[in-house]
Amino acid sequence: MTAPRKILVTSALPYANGSLHLGHLMEYIQTDIWVRFQKAQGNECYYVCADDAHGTPIMLKAQQQGISPEEMVAAVREERIVDFADFHVEFDNYHSTHSDENRELASLIYNRLNDAGYIAKRSISQLFDPEKEMFLPDRFVTGTCPTCKAPDQNGDNCDKCGATYSPVDLIEPKSAVSGATPVLKDSEHYFFDLPKFEPMLKEWLRSGSIQAEMANKLEEWFEQGLQQWDISRDAPYFGFEIPNAPGKYFYVWLDAPIGYMASFKNFCDNNQVDFDAFWQKDSDAELYHFIGKDIIYFHSLFWPAMLDGANFRQPTNVFAHGFVTVNGEKMSKSRGTFIKARTYLDHLNPEYLRYYFASKLNSGITDLDLNLDDFGQKVNSDLIGKVVNIASRCAGFIKKRFDGKLSANIDNPDLLAEFQAAKPAIIEAFEGREFAKAVREIMALADKANKYIDDKAPWVTVKDENLQQQTHDVCSMGINLFRILMAYLKPILPAMAKEVEAFLNDELTFDGIDAPLQDHSINKFKALMQRVDMDKVANMVEDSKESLQAAEETKPAVTGPLADEPIADEIEFGDFAKVDLRIAKIISAEHVEGADKLLKFQLDLGGETRQIFAGIKAAYPNPEELIGKLTVVVANLKPRKMRFGMSEGMILAAGPGGSDLWILEPHEGAQPGMRAM
């Protein structure tokens, strides 16, 4: 018999400045299903998480509310614990990064890195808000993009053209905190020497510690050359002060992942579990992080390097996932599809969402679309029409005609054996986070169970006194098949499984699948789940729409793309005239080897050929179909040197992004080189 595995599992720490929404919940539900499965296999598995409670945004938001940061994060934590519990996400410990354990571990790791020579200090110039007397993080500086001249862009990258830059490169920068014009000011900062860990990181990535597509993405960082990582921030800042460095604080991303260790340390201290057995260098335990693909760099470069430098073990694997869209689009407040956890719970059963997410989730990083119509149809068809239907069709006969006791006979041993034989494949799917595959296997079995009952028609045989034993055997067989299905579904539907256990007078386990219930008393069947009411779905969406500001109430309602991305501030005609828009003919369009988002274009501008890279690969998987078409380009955009070559302009496109993008195509009659007005 194989010894139980020792497993520690974490989900990304939610930032403590707002309520949970459905985009957050997909990750925690995914992790919870996997953890429940591991525990069902008899493994020693712990699931910990915490609020990410530090940083400038939390400090400023608390100031706006007139409370201390500690009070704000405590209130957020209280709300989240209730939301998680109501979605049946069962942590072994939910803590906070603003804790004694995290302070001690962050200081320990920093001191070890410093003693080993992995911390450097040097002076840097940063933008400083003279009114608030604080250095400004990149996201708290706004201004005009230095590349495409789009206004109101963040301090580190442009949402319009995708350019990345330093806040000091912005045109007419402003502090997002006070509106003041920031000034440059020098400050000594502390840096983690990440380049020294390049050989270790490459070996760790090659070991299969993250998905292949993520490993390929991280290769870009090695190609560009790893840089020292700024781990300090100046006062005022809500966080932990760096040891022996008054007025200097750990950057939030330094102590946030250490929060995984701190939450587990808090759990271990209160439950007599050996912390070192999971974190020491030679640990035989397994460590898994479930995260969104947007924070892969921190978890797969900075975090493993920090752990290695401080003489701790690396993660066994980092499981990244995609984002949640609703009805095929980004979650939108105006459309009511930016749905908070509590708003959902006010209207719908949380296990509807757990099941729907599970039916879509796999081990990849593709985005998951919550199509609300499909959501209702799938839950009603699968859970109500298939699974619950089996029990509801058989239980009444058992209770009324056979004194609530299952038959000692197995009516169809071959069918029972088929349900039992599915266990290894379903276990493999759960283990590999291929939940959608597991659900497909389970629902295929449910179809066979329903066909068996249809063919046997106990509602007919029960009327014949000579066929009472057959009716008893058939209904008992149906209950046993239902029991196996619910054992398989228990990690996904823990609340419903608990009700089923009360009905069956039996615990649902994977091991129990091998031994059917015979001559066994069951309890009265009660409705296990109601059908999804689409009116309630509509009400949830309506309640998720944010009401307009009082000053805007008299204006006509704006919906669609304009509501999601309002028109930018007015500009003078002279500003617009600086942009030279030209008609261009697409000569060639092709994929770029090694690039996830880019297509490479050769364009004819009426006698002049330009090469342009555009991040529209998801929208045009067959770029050769664009050859010969006309489009519009920004012809006087300063060329940008990229890893794959020089990009000499910008192709204009419309849409929210991803696969929802459409390049602009002039009507017939336009000629390459013509100016677009």
C-alpha positions as CSV (number, residue, x, y, z in Angstrom):
1,M,0.0,0.0,0.0
2,T,1.4,3.4,-1.0
3,A,2.1,5.8,1.9
4,P,0.0,8.9,1.9
5,R,1.5,11.9,0.2
6,K,2.3,15.1,2.1
7,I,0.9,18.0,0.2
8,L,0.7,21.8,0.8
9,V,-1.5,23.8,-1.5
10,T,-2.0,27.5,-1.9
11,S,-4.1,29.9,-4.0
12,A,-3.0,33.4,-4.9
13,L,-3.5,35.9,-2.1
14,P,-6.4,38.2,-2.9
15,Y,-5.5,41.9,-2.5
16,A,-7.3,43.3,0.6
17,N,-8.9,46.4,-1.0
18,G,-12.2,45.1,-2.3
19,S,-14.8,42.4,-2.4
20,L,-14.4,39.0,-4.1
21,H,-16.0,38.6,-7.6
22,L,-16.5,35.6,-9.8
23,G,-13.2,36.2,-11.5
24,H,-11.5,35.5,-8.2
25,L,-13.7,32.6,-7.3
26,M,-12.7,30.4,-10.3
27,E,-9.2,30.0,-8.9
28,Y,-10.3,29.2,-5.3
29,I,-13.0,26.8,-6.5
30,Q,-10.5,25.1,-8.8
31,T,-8.0,24.7,-5.9
32,D,-10.7,23.6,-3.4
33,I,-11.9,20.8,-5.8
34,W,-8.3,19.6,-6.2
35,V,-7.6,19.7,-2.4
36,R,-10.9,17.9,-1.6
37,F,-9.9,15.2,-4.1
38,Q,-6.5,14.8,-2.6
39,K,-8.0,14.4,0.9
40,A,-10.4,11.9,-0.5
41,Q,-7.5,9.8,-1.6
42,G,-6.2,9.7,1.9
43,N,-3.3,12.1,1.4
44,E,-2.1,14.5,4.2
45,C,-3.1,17.7,2.3
46,Y,-3.4,21.2,3.7
47,Y,-4.8,24.2,1.9
48,V,-3.8,27.7,3.1
49,C,-4.3,31.2,1.9
50,A,-4.3,34.8,3.3
51,D,-5.2,38.3,2.4
52,D,-2.5,40.3,0.7
53,A,-2.7,43.3,3.0
54,H,0.3,45.6,2.3
55,G,1.1,48.4,-0.2
56,T,0.4,51.9,-1.1
57,P,-3.1,51.3,-2.6
58,I,-4.4,49.9,0.8
59,M,-2.7,52.8,2.7
60,L,-4.4,55.4,0.5
61,K,-7.8,53.7,0.4
62,A,-7.8,53.5,4.2
63,Q,-7.0,57.2,4.4
64,Q,-10.0,57.9,2.1
65,Q,-12.2,55.9,4.4
66,G,-10.9,57.7,7.5
67,I,-9.7,54.4,9.1
68,S,-6.4,52.8,9.7
69,P,-5.0,50.2,7.2
70,E,-5.2,47.6,9.9
71,E,-9.0,48.3,10.4
72,M,-9.6,48.2,6.7
73,V,-7.9,44.9,6.0
74,A,-9.5,43.3,9.1
75,A,-13.0,44.2,7.8
76,V,-12.2,42.9,4.3
77,R,-10.9,39.6,5.8
78,E,-14.1,39.1,7.8
79,E,-16.2,39.6,4.7
80,R,-14.0,37.2,2.6
81,I,-14.1,34.4,5.1
82,V,-17.9,34.4,5.0
83,D,-17.9,34.5,1.2
84,F,-15.4,31.7,0.8
85,A,-17.3,29.6,3.3
86,D,-20.6,30.1,1.5
87,F,-19.0,28.9,-1.7
88,H,-17.8,25.8,0.2
89,V,-14.1,26.8,-0.3
90,E,-12.6,25.1,2.7
91,F,-9.2,26.4,3.8
92,D,-7.3,24.7,6.5
93,N,-6.1,28.2,7.4
94,Y,-6.9,31.7,6.1
95,H,-4.6,34.3,7.4
96,S,-3.2,37.8,6.6
97,T,0.2,39.0,5.3
98,H,0.0,41.6,8.1
99,S,0.8,39.1,10.7
100,D,3.6,38.4,13.2
101,E,4.4,35.1,11.4
102,N,4.9,37.0,8.1
103,R,7.0,39.7,9.7
104,E,9.3,37.2,11.2
105,L,9.6,35.0,8.1
106,A,10.1,38.0,5.8
107,S,12.9,39.3,8.0
108,L,14.4,35.8,8.2
109,I,14.5,35.4,4.4
110,Y,15.8,38.9,3.9
111,N,18.6,38.5,6.4
112,R,19.6,35.2,4.9
113,L,19.7,36.7,1.4
114,N,21.6,39.7,2.7
115,D,24.1,37.6,4.6
116,A,24.7,35.5,1.4
117,G,25.4,38.6,-0.6
118,Y,22.2,38.6,-2.7
119,I,21.1,42.1,-1.6
120,A,22.5,45.3,-3.2
121,K,21.9,48.9,-2.5
122,R,22.0,51.9,-4.8
123,S,20.4,55.3,-5.3
124,I,17.6,55.7,-7.9
125,S,15.6,58.6,-9.1
126,Q,11.8,58.4,-8.7
127,L,8.8,60.6,-9.1
128,F,7.8,62.2,-5.9
129,D,4.5,63.9,-5.0
130,P,5.4,67.2,-3.3
131,E,2.0,67.7,-1.9
132,K,1.6,64.2,-0.3
133,E,5.4,64.0,0.4
134,M,5.6,60.5,-0.9
135,F,7.3,58.5,-3.7
136,L,4.8,57.4,-6.3
137,P,4.5,53.8,-7.4
138,D,4.3,53.4,-11.2
139,R,0.5,52.9,-11.1
140,F,0.0,56.1,-9.2
141,V,1.5,58.2,-12.0
142,T,-0.6,59.1,-15.1
143,G,0.2,61.0,-18.2
144,T,0.5,61.0,-21.9
145,C,2.1,57.9,-23.5
146,P,5.5,58.8,-24.9
147,T,5.0,56.5,-27.8
148,C,1.5,56.9,-29.2
149,K,0.6,60.1,-27.3
150,A,-2.5,58.6,-25.8
151,P,-3.6,60.6,-22.7
152,D,-4.4,59.3,-19.2
153,Q,-2.0,56.3,-19.4
154,N,-0.5,54.5,-16.4
155,G,3.1,55.0,-15.4
156,D,4.5,51.7,-16.6
157,N,2.6,50.8,-19.8
158,C,0.1,52.1,-22.3
159,D,-3.3,50.5,-22.7
160,K,-3.6,51.9,-26.2
161,C,-0.4,50.9,-28.0
162,G,1.1,48.4,-25.5
163,A,4.3,50.3,-25.0
164,T,6.2,49.8,-21.8
165,Y,8.3,52.6,-20.2
166,S,9.4,54.3,-17.0
167,P,7.1,56.8,-15.3
168,V,9.7,59.5,-15.9
169,D,9.2,59.0,-19.7
170,L,5.5,60.1,-19.5
171,I,4.5,63.4,-21.1
172,E,3.0,65.8,-18.5
173,P,2.9,63.3,-15.7
174,K,0.5,63.8,-12.8
175,S,0.2,62.2,-9.4
176,A,-2.9,60.0,-9.3
177,V,-3.0,60.7,-5.5
178,S,-3.1,64.5,-5.4
179,G,-3.1,65.6,-9.0
180,A,0.2,67.5,-8.4
181,T,3.0,67.5,-10.9
182,P,5.6,65.0,-9.5
183,V,9.3,65.9,-9.3
184,L,12.3,63.7,-9.6
185,K,14.0,62.8,-6.3
186,D,16.8,60.4,-5.4
187,S,16.4,57.6,-2.8
188,E,18.5,54.6,-1.8
189,H,16.8,51.3,-2.7
190,Y,17.4,47.7,-1.9
191,F,17.7,45.1,-4.7
192,F,17.5,41.3,-4.9
193,D,20.2,40.0,-7.2
194,L,18.0,37.8,-9.4
195,P,20.6,37.3,-12.2
196,K,22.7,35.2,-9.9
197,F,19.9,32.6,-9.8
198,E,19.6,32.2,-13.6
199,P,21.2,28.7,-13.8
200,M,19.0,27.4,-10.9
201,L,15.8,28.9,-12.4
202,K,16.5,27.4,-15.8
203,E,17.0,24.0,-14.3
204,W,13.9,24.4,-12.2
205,L,11.8,25.4,-15.2
206,R,13.1,22.5,-17.2
207,S,12.0,20.1,-14.5
208,G,8.4,20.6,-15.5
209,S,7.6,22.8,-12.5
210,I,5.2,24.9,-14.6
211,Q,3.1,24.4,-17.7
212,A,5.0,24.3,-21.0
213,E,3.3,27.4,-22.4
214,M,4.2,29.4,-19.3
215,A,7.8,28.1,-19.4
216,N,8.1,29.3,-23.0
217,K,6.8,32.7,-21.9
218,L,9.3,33.0,-19.2
219,E,12.1,32.3,-21.7
220,E,11.6,35.8,-22.9
221,W,12.9,37.1,-19.6
222,F,16.1,35.1,-20.0
223,E,16.5,36.4,-23.5
224,Q,16.1,40.0,-22.4
225,G,18.5,39.3,-19.5
226,L,17.4,39.1,-15.9
227,Q,17.6,42.3,-13.9
228,Q,18.1,43.0,-10.2
229,W,14.7,43.3,-8.5
230,D,13.8,46.4,-6.5
231,I,12.4,45.1,-3.2
232,S,12.2,48.3,-1.1
233,R,9.8,51.2,-0.8
234,D,10.1,54.5,1.1
235,A,7.9,55.7,3.9
236,P,5.0,56.4,4.1
237,Y,4.1,52.8,3.2
238,F,1.9,50.2,4.8
239,G,4.0,47.1,5.3
240,F,7.0,45.8,7.2
241,E,10.1,47.8,7.8
242,I,13.3,46.3,6.4
243,P,15.6,45.1,9.3
244,N,18.3,47.8,10.1
245,A,16.9,50.2,7.5
246,P,14.7,52.8,9.1
247,G,12.1,54.3,6.8
248,K,12.6,51.5,4.2
249,Y,9.8,49.0,3.7
250,F,9.6,45.6,2.0
251,Y,7.8,46.0,-1.4
252,V,4.5,44.2,-1.2
253,W,5.6,41.5,-3.7
254,L,8.5,40.6,-1.4
255,D,6.4,39.6,1.6
256,A,3.2,38.5,-0.2
257,P,4.4,35.0,-1.3
258,I,6.1,34.6,2.1
259,G,2.5,34.9,3.3
260,Y,2.0,31.3,2.1
261,M,4.6,30.2,4.5
262,A,3.2,32.5,7.3
263,S,-0.3,31.2,6.9
264,F,1.0,27.6,7.1
265,K,3.2,28.5,10.1
266,N,0.2,29.9,11.9
267,F,-1.7,26.7,11.2
268,C,1.2,24.4,12.2
269,D,1.7,26.3,15.5
270,N,-2.0,25.7,16.4
271,N,-2.3,22.1,15.1
272,Q,0.9,20.4,16.0
273,V,2.1,20.0,12.4
274,D,5.8,20.1,11.5
275,F,6.4,23.3,9.5
276,D,10.0,22.4,8.6
277,A,8.9,19.1,7.1
278,F,7.2,21.0,4.3
279,W,9.6,23.9,3.8
280,Q,13.1,22.6,4.5
281,K,15.5,22.2,1.6
282,D,15.3,18.4,1.5
283,S,11.6,18.1,2.2
284,D,9.8,15.2,0.6
285,A,6.5,17.0,0.8
286,E,4.8,18.5,-2.3
287,L,4.1,22.2,-2.7
288,Y,1.7,23.6,-5.2
289,H,0.6,27.1,-6.0
290,F,-2.6,27.8,-8.0
291,I,-2.3,31.3,-9.6
292,G,-3.6,33.4,-12.5
293,K,-1.3,33.6,-15.5
294,D,-0.8,37.3,-15.0
295,I,1.4,36.8,-11.9
296,I,3.5,33.9,-13.3
297,Y,6.7,36.0,-13.2
298,F,6.6,36.6,-9.5
299,H,5.8,32.9,-8.7
300,S,8.2,31.3,-11.2
301,L,11.2,33.6,-11.2
302,F,11.4,35.8,-8.1
303,W,9.8,33.4,-5.6
304,P,11.8,30.3,-6.4
305,A,15.0,32.4,-6.4
306,M,14.2,33.9,-3.0
307,L,13.5,30.5,-1.5
308,D,16.7,29.0,-2.9
309,G,18.8,32.0,-1.7
310,A,17.3,31.7,1.8
311,N,17.9,27.9,1.9
312,F,14.2,26.8,1.6
313,R,12.7,24.4,-0.9
314,Q,11.2,25.4,-4.3
315,P,7.6,24.7,-5.3
316,T,6.9,21.3,-6.8
317,N,4.7,23.0,-9.4
318,V,3.0,26.3,-10.1
319,F,-0.4,25.8,-11.8
320,A,-1.4,28.9,-13.8
321,H,-4.9,29.4,-15.2
322,G,-6.6,31.9,-17.5
323,F,-9.1,34.6,-16.7
324,V,-12.9,34.5,-16.5
325,T,-15.0,36.1,-19.1
326,V,-18.8,36.4,-19.0
327,N,-20.9,35.9,-22.2
328,G,-17.7,36.0,-24.2
329,E,-16.5,39.4,-23.0
330,K,-14.5,40.9,-20.2
331,M,-16.5,41.3,-17.0
332,S,-18.3,44.7,-17.2
333,K,-19.9,46.8,-14.6
334,S,-22.1,48.5,-17.1
335,R,-23.5,45.2,-18.4
336,G,-23.8,43.8,-14.9
337,T,-21.4,41.0,-15.6
338,F,-18.8,42.2,-13.1
339,I,-20.5,40.0,-10.4
340,K,-19.4,40.1,-6.8
341,A,-19.4,36.9,-4.8
342,R,-22.1,38.2,-2.4
343,T,-24.4,39.3,-5.3
344,Y,-24.2,35.8,-6.8
345,L,-25.0,34.3,-3.4
346,D,-28.0,36.5,-3.0
347,H,-29.6,34.9,-6.0
348,L,-28.1,31.5,-6.8
349,N,-26.9,28.2,-5.3
350,P,-23.1,28.3,-5.1
351,E,-22.8,24.7,-6.3
352,Y,-24.3,25.7,-9.6
353,L,-21.1,27.8,-10.1
354,R,-18.8,25.1,-8.7
355,Y,-20.2,22.6,-11.2
356,Y,-20.1,24.9,-14.2
357,F,-16.5,26.0,-13.5
358,A,-15.5,22.3,-13.1
359,S,-17.2,21.3,-16.3
360,K,-15.0,23.9,-18.1
361,L,-11.7,23.7,-16.3
362,N,-8.6,21.9,-17.5
363,S,-4.9,22.0,-16.9
364,G,-4.2,24.8,-19.4
365,I,-4.2,28.5,-19.2
366,T,-7.0,29.4,-21.7
367,D,-9.7,31.8,-20.4
368,L,-12.9,30.3,-19.1
369,D,-16.2,31.8,-20.4
370,L,-19.2,31.9,-18.1
371,N,-22.0,32.0,-20.6
372,L,-25.0,32.6,-18.5
373,D,-27.5,30.8,-20.8
374,D,-25.2,27.8,-21.1
375,F,-24.7,27.9,-17.3
376,G,-28.4,27.5,-16.7
377,Q,-28.9,24.8,-19.3
378,K,-25.8,22.7,-18.3
379,V,-26.7,22.7,-14.6
380,N,-30.3,21.9,-15.3
381,S,-29.5,19.2,-17.8
382,D,-26.6,17.5,-16.0
383,L,-27.3,17.8,-12.3
384,I,-31.1,18.0,-12.2
385,G,-32.0,16.1,-15.4
386,K,-29.4,13.4,-15.1
387,V,-27.8,12.9,-11.7
388,V,-30.6,13.9,-9.2
389,N,-33.2,12.3,-11.6
390,I,-31.7,8.9,-10.9
391,A,-32.3,9.0,-7.2
392,S,-35.7,10.7,-7.5
393,R,-37.0,8.0,-9.8
394,C,-36.0,5.2,-7.6
395,A,-36.1,6.4,-4.0
396,G,-39.8,6.7,-3.6
397,F,-40.4,3.0,-4.6
398,I,-37.7,1.9,-2.1
399,K,-39.3,3.9,0.7
400,K,-43.0,3.1,0.0
401,R,-42.9,-0.5,-1.2
402,F,-39.8,-2.0,0.3
403,D,-39.6,-0.4,3.8
404,G,-36.7,1.9,2.9
405,K,-34.3,-1.0,2.5
406,L,-32.2,-1.7,-0.6
407,S,-32.3,-5.2,-2.2
408,A,-29.6,-7.7,-1.3
409,N,-29.4,-8.5,-5.1
410,I,-27.3,-6.7,-7.8
411,D,-29.6,-6.6,-10.9
412,N,-26.9,-5.8,-13.4
413,P,-23.3,-6.7,-12.2
414,D,-21.8,-5.8,-15.6
415,L,-23.2,-2.2,-15.5
416,L,-22.1,-1.8,-11.8
417,A,-18.6,-3.1,-12.8
418,E,-18.5,-0.5,-15.6
419,F,-19.2,2.3,-13.1
420,Q,-16.6,1.0,-10.8
421,A,-14.0,0.5,-13.6
422,A,-14.3,4.2,-14.5
423,K,-12.6,5.1,-11.2
424,P,-8.9,5.1,-12.3
425,A,-9.7,7.4,-15.3
426,I,-11.7,9.8,-13.2
427,I,-8.9,9.8,-10.5
428,E,-6.3,10.5,-13.2
429,A,-8.4,13.4,-14.5
430,F,-8.9,14.9,-11.1
431,E,-5.2,14.5,-10.3
432,G,-4.2,16.2,-13.5
433,R,-6.7,19.1,-13.0
434,E,-8.6,18.0,-16.0
435,F,-11.9,18.5,-14.3
436,A,-13.9,19.0,-17.5
437,K,-12.7,15.5,-18.6
438,A,-13.8,14.0,-15.2
439,V,-17.2,15.7,-15.6
440,R,-17.6,14.3,-19.1
441,E,-16.8,10.8,-17.8
442,I,-19.3,11.1,-14.9
443,M,-22.1,12.4,-17.1
444,A,-21.6,9.7,-19.6
445,L,-22.1,7.2,-16.8
446,A,-25.2,9.2,-15.7
447,D,-26.7,8.8,-19.2
448,K,-26.1,5.0,-18.9
449,A,-27.8,4.9,-15.5
450,N,-30.8,6.7,-16.8
451,K,-31.1,4.5,-19.9
452,Y,-30.9,1.4,-17.6
453,I,-33.9,2.8,-15.5
454,D,-35.8,3.8,-18.7
455,D,-35.4,0.3,-20.1
456,K,-36.4,-1.4,-16.8
457,A,-39.3,1.0,-16.2
458,P,-39.9,0.3,-12.5
459,W,-43.0,2.6,-12.6
460,V,-44.6,-0.1,-14.8
461,T,-43.3,-3.2,-13.1
462,V,-44.3,-2.0,-9.6
463,K,-47.9,-2.4,-10.7
464,D,-47.4,-6.1,-11.2
465,E,-47.4,-8.2,-8.1
466,N,-45.3,-10.8,-9.8
467,L,-42.5,-8.3,-10.6
468,Q,-42.0,-6.8,-7.1
469,Q,-38.6,-8.4,-6.6
470,Q,-37.5,-7.1,-10.0
471,T,-38.7,-3.6,-9.2
472,H,-36.9,-3.8,-5.9
473,D,-33.7,-4.9,-7.6
474,V,-33.9,-2.3,-10.3
475,C,-34.5,0.6,-8.0
476,S,-31.7,-0.6,-5.6
477,M,-29.4,-0.8,-8.6
478,G,-30.3,2.8,-9.6
479,I,-29.6,4.0,-6.1
480,N,-26.2,2.3,-6.1
481,L,-25.3,3.8,-9.5
482,F,-26.4,7.2,-8.1
483,R,-24.2,6.6,-5.1
484,I,-21.1,6.0,-7.3
485,L,-21.8,9.1,-9.4
486,M,-22.1,11.3,-6.2
487,A,-18.9,9.8,-4.8
488,Y,-17.1,10.9,-8.0
489,L,-18.8,14.4,-7.8
490,K,-18.2,14.9,-4.1
491,P,-15.0,17.2,-4.5
492,I,-17.1,19.4,-6.8
493,L,-20.4,19.3,-4.9
494,P,-19.5,18.9,-1.2
495,A,-22.8,20.4,0.1
496,M,-25.0,18.2,-2.1
497,A,-22.8,15.2,-1.3
498,K,-23.5,15.8,2.4
499,E,-27.2,15.7,1.8
500,V,-26.8,12.6,-0.2
501,E,-24.9,10.9,2.6
502,A,-27.8,11.7,4.9
503,F,-30.2,10.2,2.4
504,L,-28.1,7.1,1.8
505,N,-27.1,6.7,5.5
506,D,-23.6,6.1,4.2
507,E,-20.4,8.1,3.6
508,L,-19.4,8.8,0.0
509,T,-15.8,7.7,-0.6
510,F,-13.7,6.6,-3.6
511,D,-12.9,3.4,-1.7
512,G,-16.6,2.8,-1.0
513,I,-17.3,2.7,-4.8
514,D,-16.0,-0.9,-4.9
515,A,-18.6,-2.2,-2.4
516,P,-22.2,-1.6,-3.3
517,L,-24.9,-1.1,-0.7
518,Q,-26.9,-4.3,-0.3
519,D,-29.7,-5.0,2.2
520,H,-29.0,-1.5,3.5
521,S,-31.6,1.0,4.9
522,I,-31.8,4.5,3.4
523,N,-33.7,7.6,4.6
524,K,-36.5,9.5,2.9
525,F,-35.5,11.2,-0.2
526,K,-35.6,15.0,-0.2
527,A,-35.1,17.3,-3.1
528,L,-31.4,17.8,-3.5
529,M,-31.2,20.7,-5.9
530,Q,-33.6,23.1,-7.6
531,R,-33.4,24.0,-11.2
532,V,-31.6,27.2,-12.2
533,D,-34.2,29.9,-12.5
534,M,-33.1,32.2,-15.3
535,D,-35.2,35.0,-13.9
536,K,-32.9,34.9,-10.9
537,V,-29.9,35.0,-13.2
538,A,-31.3,38.1,-14.8
539,N,-31.9,39.7,-11.4
540,M,-28.4,38.9,-10.4
541,V,-27.1,40.7,-13.5
542,E,-29.4,43.7,-12.9
543,D,-28.2,43.9,-9.3
544,S,-24.6,43.9,-10.5
545,K,-25.0,47.0,-12.6
546,E,-23.5,50.0,-10.9
547,S,-25.9,53.0,-10.8
548,L,-24.7,56.1,-12.5
549,Q,-23.4,59.1,-10.5
550,A,-26.1,61.6,-9.5
551,A,-24.6,64.1,-12.0
552,E,-25.0,61.7,-14.8
553,E,-28.5,60.5,-14.0
554,T,-30.2,62.9,-16.5
555,K,-28.0,61.8,-19.4
556,P,-29.2,59.0,-21.7
557,A,-27.9,55.6,-20.5
558,V,-24.7,54.6,-22.2
559,T,-24.1,50.8,-22.8
560,G,-21.7,48.6,-24.7
561,P,-18.1,49.5,-25.6
562,L,-18.6,53.2,-24.9
563,A,-19.6,52.5,-21.3
564,D,-16.7,50.1,-20.8
565,E,-14.1,52.5,-22.2
566,P,-15.4,56.2,-22.1
567,I,-14.2,58.7,-24.7
568,A,-10.9,60.3,-23.6
569,D,-10.4,63.9,-22.7
570,E,-10.8,66.5,-25.5
571,I,-7.7,67.4,-27.5
572,E,-7.0,70.4,-29.8
573,F,-7.1,69.9,-33.6
574,G,-3.3,70.5,-33.7
575,D,-2.8,67.5,-31.5
576,F,-4.8,65.3,-33.8
577,A,-3.0,66.7,-36.9
578,K,0.3,65.4,-35.6
579,V,-1.0,61.9,-36.2
580,D,-0.4,60.8,-39.8
581,L,-3.0,58.1,-40.7
582,R,-2.4,56.4,-44.0
583,I,-4.1,53.7,-46.1
584,A,-1.9,50.6,-46.5
585,K,-2.2,47.4,-48.4
586,I,-1.2,44.1,-46.6
587,I,1.5,42.4,-48.7
588,S,2.2,39.7,-46.2
589,A,0.9,38.6,-42.8
590,E,2.4,35.7,-40.8
591,H,2.9,34.3,-37.3
592,V,6.0,35.2,-35.4
593,E,7.9,32.2,-34.1
594,G,8.2,32.4,-30.3
595,A,5.6,35.1,-29.9
596,D,2.3,34.4,-28.2
597,K,0.4,37.5,-29.4
598,L,2.2,39.0,-32.4
599,L,1.7,38.9,-36.1
600,K,4.3,40.2,-38.6
601,F,3.0,42.4,-41.4
602,Q,4.7,43.8,-44.6
603,L,2.6,46.8,-45.7
604,D,2.6,48.9,-48.9
605,L,2.0,52.6,-48.2
606,G,2.0,53.5,-51.9
607,G,5.5,53.0,-52.9
608,E,7.0,52.6,-49.5
609,T,7.1,49.3,-47.6
610,R,6.8,49.1,-43.8
611,Q,7.2,46.2,-41.4
612,I,4.8,46.3,-38.4
613,F,4.3,43.9,-35.6
614,A,0.7,43.8,-34.2
615,G,-0.6,42.0,-31.1
616,I,-3.7,40.6,-32.8
617,K,-2.8,36.9,-33.2
618,A,-5.8,35.7,-31.2
619,A,-8.1,37.5,-33.5
620,Y,-6.5,36.3,-36.7
621,P,-5.3,32.7,-36.3
622,N,-5.0,32.5,-40.1
623,P,-3.3,35.7,-40.9
624,E,-2.7,34.8,-44.6
625,E,-6.4,35.6,-45.1
626,L,-5.6,39.3,-44.6
627,I,-3.2,39.4,-47.5
628,G,-4.4,41.9,-50.2
629,K,-6.7,43.8,-47.9
630,L,-6.5,47.5,-47.2
631,T,-6.1,48.8,-43.6
632,V,-5.2,52.0,-41.8
633,V,-1.9,52.6,-40.1
634,V,-0.3,55.3,-37.9
635,A,2.6,56.1,-40.4
636,N,4.6,58.6,-38.3
637,L,4.8,56.6,-35.1
638,K,8.5,56.4,-34.0
639,P,9.9,52.9,-34.9
640,R,10.1,50.6,-32.0
641,K,12.8,48.0,-31.7
642,M,11.4,44.6,-30.6
643,R,13.0,41.2,-29.9
644,F,11.7,40.0,-33.3
645,G,12.7,43.1,-35.3
646,M,11.8,46.7,-35.9
647,S,8.1,47.7,-35.9
648,E,7.6,50.8,-38.1
649,G,4.1,52.0,-37.3
650,M,0.8,50.8,-35.9
651,I,-2.2,49.1,-37.5
652,L,-5.5,50.5,-36.3
653,A,-8.1,48.0,-34.9
654,A,-11.3,48.1,-32.9
655,G,-12.5,45.9,-30.0
656,P,-11.8,45.1,-26.4
657,G,-8.9,42.8,-27.1
658,G,-7.9,39.2,-27.3
659,S,-9.9,37.4,-30.0
660,D,-12.4,40.3,-30.2
661,L,-10.4,42.6,-32.4
662,W,-11.1,43.8,-36.0
663,I,-8.6,45.7,-38.1
664,L,-10.0,48.8,-39.8
665,E,-10.7,48.2,-43.5
666,P,-11.4,51.2,-45.8
667,H,-14.1,50.9,-48.5
668,E,-13.3,50.1,-52.1
669,G,-11.7,53.0,-53.9
670,A,-9.1,53.9,-51.2
671,Q,-5.5,53.6,-52.4
672,P,-2.3,52.8,-50.5
673,G,-0.6,56.0,-49.4
674,M,-3.8,58.0,-49.2
675,R,-4.1,60.1,-46.0
676,A,-7.0,59.0,-43.7
677,M,-8.8,62.0,-42.3
